[in-house]
Amino acid sequence: MKFALQFFVLAGALTFSPAAILGAESSFTRVHVAGKEYVQLGDWARANHFVPHWLNDKKSIQYVHGSKRLVFNLDPRLDRTKAQINGVEVTLSFPIQYEKGIAYISQLDLTKTIRPVLSPPKNARGIKIKSVCLDPGHGGKDPGNRVGSNEEQKYTLLLARDVRDYLENAGLRVTLTRDKDVYVPLDTRPELARKRKADLFVSLHFNSTASSRSRVKGAETYCLTPAGAYSSNSGGKGNTHWVKGNGNDSRNMLLAYEIQKALVTKLDVEDRGIKRARYAVLREAAMPAVLVEGGFMSHPTEGKKIFSAAYRKKMARAIADAILDYKKDVDG
């Protein structure tokens, strides 16, 4: 679909914290695409000292600044909502626009997707992550996905207990929304985290598919969809309103990034990326929150791993390490 690009220029459009990316006051060429504000990617990259490199016969472009790497798809035959931050796949809220050799990225994605990872938000001095609420998905009358006699609710609880052990050994206080096979309403789960004064909320799940079972595999991590955007799997439908959880947009993204990065690098699983959703447990969370899909129970190999205590402990360690990395990122 072709969109008309409406141009205008604003001064001092973007700056980044010197702690991560050296920001520069500059003029950025901006355009409107289907009513959304976009920034010329090259302007932003130069102002923040990123060097461009073409990839895949100019189907993609990579921007490098020290150890930081951003990759964006430009070819119209590729999914232009798919990008990479330091090797981790992310789904942008809006596709990259590429017209007449110039690439544009939405202002929303710069603010809500790119910036939180490259320039992590810091807590006020003395404010530290001390408490985590883990949410084992499903339970009771809601068993979740089933593969043979294996029910998702069993393995999410076992995983949560392992994550709890690692985090408690690291000195954090950890609570679970359920510690047995009981049903807990979705809207109750983030409320339990709030009442327990949790600093983070992590909901744990496993995927399944009825088709292509031998091919569909991998881990993905969801954080709340920013206001003004559609969720990743919604097909461009649904509401785009601000909700309570959007108060932590930057921290939601950073937490999702740390967890997805850890799963992909430490478990060597297929990277299905960081995605956006308005799940009830994310919408109502008063603290930074994510939902983790640790793999596909339906995949003949990955499923067997999920049912293995040794593999789940390895996954638990990856998730716990990611939470501790997030703590280092944001602690004041």
C-alpha positions in Angstrom: 0.0 0.0 0.0 1.4 3.4 -1.0 1.0 6.4 1.4 1.5 10.0 0.7 4.4 11.4 2.7 3.7 14.9 4.1 7.0 16.6 5.1 7.8 19.0 7.8 10.9 19.7 10.0 11.2 20.2 13.7 14.3 21.3 15.6 15.6 19.4 18.6 13.2 16.5 18.0 15.1 13.7 19.8 17.7 13.4 22.5 19.1 10.4 24.4 20.6 10.2 27.8 24.4 10.6 27.7 24.7 7.5 29.8 23.9 5.3 26.8 23.7 7.2 23.6 25.2 10.6 23.1 22.2 12.7 22.1 22.5 15.7 19.9 20.1 18.6 19.4 19.4 18.5 15.7 16.8 19.0 13.0 15.0 15.9 11.9 13.0 15.5 8.8 9.5 14.3 9.8 6.7 13.0 7.7 3.1 11.9 8.2 2.1 8.5 7.0 -1.5 7.5 7.4 -1.8 10.0 10.2 1.3 8.7 12.0 4.4 10.8 12.7 7.6 9.4 11.2 11.3 10.5 11.5 13.9 10.2 8.8 16.0 7.3 10.1 19.3 8.6 8.6 18.8 12.0 10.5 18.3 10.2 13.8 21.3 7.8 13.2 23.7 10.6 12.3 22.7 12.6 15.4 23.3 9.6 17.6 26.5 8.5 16.0 25.3 5.3 14.3 27.1 4.2 11.2 25.0 2.6 8.4 25.8 -0.7 6.7 23.8 -2.3 3.9 22.8 -6.0 4.4 21.3 -8.7 2.1 21.8 -6.9 -1.2 20.4 -3.7 0.3 17.2 -5.4 1.5 18.1 -4.4 5.0 20.2 -1.8 6.7 22.2 -2.1 9.9 23.2 0.9 12.1 26.1 0.4 14.4 27.3 2.5 17.4 30.0 0.7 19.4 28.4 -2.6 20.6 24.9 -1.4 19.7 23.3 -2.7 16.5 20.0 -1.9 14.9 18.7 -3.7 11.8 15.7 -2.7 9.8 14.0 -4.3 6.8 13.6 -2.0 3.8 12.6 -4.4 1.0 8.8 -4.3 0.4 8.8 -8.1 0.1 10.0 -8.3 3.7 8.0 -7.6 6.8 9.0 -4.0 7.6 7.6 -4.3 11.2 10.4 -6.7 12.0 13.6 -5.2 13.3 16.5 -6.3 15.5 18.1 -4.6 18.5 21.5 -6.1 19.4 20.5 -9.3 17.6 17.1 -9.6 19.3 14.0 -9.5 17.1 11.4 -6.9 17.9 8.1 -6.1 16.2 7.7 -2.5 15.6 4.3 -0.8 16.1 4.4 0.6 12.6 6.3 -0.5 9.5 9.4 1.2 8.3 8.6 3.4 5.3 11.1 3.5 2.5 10.6 5.9 -0.4 13.1 7.2 -3.0 16.1 5.8 -1.1 15.1 7.4 2.3 13.9 5.3 5.3 11.5 6.6 8.0 10.7 5.2 11.4 7.7 6.1 13.4 8.2 8.5 16.3 6.3 6.0 18.5 8.8 3.3 17.8 11.7 5.5 18.5 10.2 6.5 21.9 8.6 3.2 23.0 10.8 0.5 21.3 14.3 1.7 20.5 15.0 4.3 23.3 14.2 2.1 26.3 16.8 -0.5 25.2 19.5 1.8 24.1 19.0 4.3 27.0 17.5 2.3 29.9 15.2 4.4 32.2 16.8 4.8 35.6 14.9 4.8 38.9 15.4 7.7 41.3 18.4 7.5 43.5 17.9 4.8 46.2 14.9 3.2 44.4 15.8 -0.5 43.7 14.1 -3.6 42.5 13.4 -5.7 45.6 10.3 -7.8 44.9 9.0 -9.8 41.9 5.6 -11.4 41.4 5.7 -14.5 39.1 2.4 -15.5 37.5 2.2 -19.2 36.4 -0.3 -19.1 33.6 -3.6 -20.9 33.7 -4.5 -23.4 36.5 -7.6 -25.1 37.9 -10.5 -25.1 35.5 -8.2 -23.4 32.9 -5.5 -26.0 32.1 -4.1 -24.0 29.1 -2.6 -25.8 26.2 -2.7 -29.6 26.2 -0.4 -32.0 24.4 -1.3 -35.6 25.1 -1.6 -35.8 28.9 0.7 -32.7 29.4 -1.1 -29.5 30.5 0.4 -26.1 30.3 -0.7 -25.1 33.8 1.5 -27.8 35.3 4.7 -26.7 33.6 4.2 -23.0 34.1 3.9 -23.6 37.8 7.0 -25.8 37.9 8.9 -23.1 35.9 7.7 -20.4 38.3 9.0 -22.3 41.3 12.4 -22.7 39.7 12.6 -19.0 38.8 11.6 -18.1 42.4 14.4 -20.3 43.8 17.0 -18.5 41.7 15.7 -15.0 42.5 15.4 -15.7 46.2 19.0 -17.0 46.2 20.0 -13.6 44.6 18.3 -11.8 47.5 15.0 -10.8 46.0 11.6 -11.3 47.6 9.4 -13.4 45.3 5.7 -14.2 45.4 3.5 -16.4 43.0 0.0 -15.6 42.0 -0.7 -19.3 42.5 1.4 -22.1 44.1 -0.9 -25.0 43.3 -3.4 -26.1 40.7 -6.1 -23.5 41.2 -7.9 -21.0 39.0 -7.0 -17.4 39.5 -9.0 -14.8 37.4 -6.9 -12.8 35.0 -7.7 -9.4 36.4 -6.9 -10.7 39.9 -3.3 -11.6 39.0 -1.8 -8.1 38.5 -3.9 -6.9 41.5 -2.3 -9.5 43.7 1.1 -8.2 42.5 0.0 -4.7 43.4 -1.2 -5.7 46.9 2.1 -7.5 47.5 4.0 -4.4 46.5 5.8 -6.2 43.7 8.3 -4.1 41.7 7.9 -6.4 38.6 5.3 -8.8 37.2 6.3 -11.7 35.0 3.6 -14.0 33.6 4.9 -17.5 32.4 3.3 -19.5 29.6 4.0 -22.1 26.9 2.7 -22.1 23.4 1.1 -24.7 21.2 -0.2 -24.9 17.6 -2.6 -27.3 15.9 -0.8 -27.0 12.5 2.8 -27.2 11.3 3.7 -28.8 14.6 7.0 -30.0 13.4 8.1 -26.5 12.2 6.6 -23.9 14.6 8.9 -23.5 17.6 10.7 -20.8 19.6 10.3 -18.3 22.4 8.6 -14.9 22.4 8.0 -12.2 25.0 5.1 -9.8 25.1 4.9 -6.4 26.6 1.9 -4.0 26.6 1.0 -2.3 23.3 1.7 1.5 23.4 -1.4 3.8 23.2 -2.0 4.7 19.6 -0.9 1.4 18.2 -2.5 -2.0 17.4 -1.2 -5.2 19.0 1.2 -7.3 17.1 -1.2 -10.2 16.4 -4.4 -8.2 16.1 -4.4 -7.7 12.3 -4.8 -4.0 12.7 -8.0 -4.3 14.8 -9.0 -3.4 18.3 -8.8 -0.4 20.5 -5.7 1.7 20.8 -6.5 3.5 24.1 -4.2 4.3 26.9 -4.5 1.9 29.9 -2.9 1.7 33.3 0.0 -0.5 32.2 1.0 2.1 29.7 2.4 4.2 32.5 5.4 1.8 32.4 5.9 1.5 28.6 9.6 2.1 28.7 10.3 -0.3 31.5 7.9 -2.9 30.0 10.0 -2.9 26.8 13.3 -3.1 28.6 12.2 -6.0 30.8 10.8 -7.8 27.7 14.1 -7.2 25.9 16.3 -8.6 28.7 14.1 -11.7 29.0 13.9 -12.4 25.3 17.7 -11.9 24.9 18.4 -14.3 27.7 16.1 -17.0 26.3 17.5 -16.8 22.8 21.2 -16.6 23.8 21.2 -19.0 26.8 18.8 -21.7 25.5 19.6 -21.4 21.8 15.9 -21.3 20.9 14.4 -19.8 17.8 13.9 -16.1 18.3 10.2 -15.3 17.7 10.8 -11.8 19.0 9.4 -9.2 21.4 5.8 -8.6 20.5 3.0 -6.3 21.7 -0.4 -7.3 23.2 -3.1 -6.0 25.4 -3.5 -9.1 27.5 -5.5 -8.5 30.7 -2.5 -9.3 33.0 -0.5 -6.6 31.1 -3.2 -3.9 30.8 -3.9 -3.7 34.5 -0.4 -4.1 35.9 0.7 -1.2 38.1 4.4 -2.2 37.7 6.6 -3.2 34.7 5.1 -6.4 33.3 5.7 -8.9 30.6 4.2 -12.2 29.4 6.7 -14.9 28.4 5.9 -17.8 26.0 8.8 -20.1 26.7 8.4 -22.4 23.7 6.0 -24.7 21.9 4.7 -27.8 23.7 3.4 -29.0 20.4 6.8 -29.2 18.7 8.1 -32.8 18.9 11.6 -31.7 20.1 10.9 -28.5 22.0 7.9 -30.0 23.7 10.1 -32.8 25.2 12.5 -30.2 26.5 9.7 -28.3 28.2 8.5 -31.4 29.9 12.1 -32.0 31.1 13.0 -30.7 34.6 16.6 -30.1 33.6 15.7 -27.9 30.7 13.1 -26.0 32.7 15.7 -25.2 35.3 18.0 -23.9 32.5 15.1 -21.7 31.3 14.4 -20.6 34.8 18.0 -19.5 35.2 17.9 -17.6 32.0 14.7 -15.7 33.1 16.1 -15.1 36.6 19.4 -13.8 35.1 17.4 -11.5 32.8 15.4 -10.0 35.7 18.7 -9.4 37.6 20.1 -7.7 34.4 17.0 -5.5 34.3 17.6 -4.7 38.0 21.1 -3.6 37.2 19.8 -1.5 34.3 17.3 0.5 36.3 18.4 0.5 40.0 18.9 4.0 41.3 
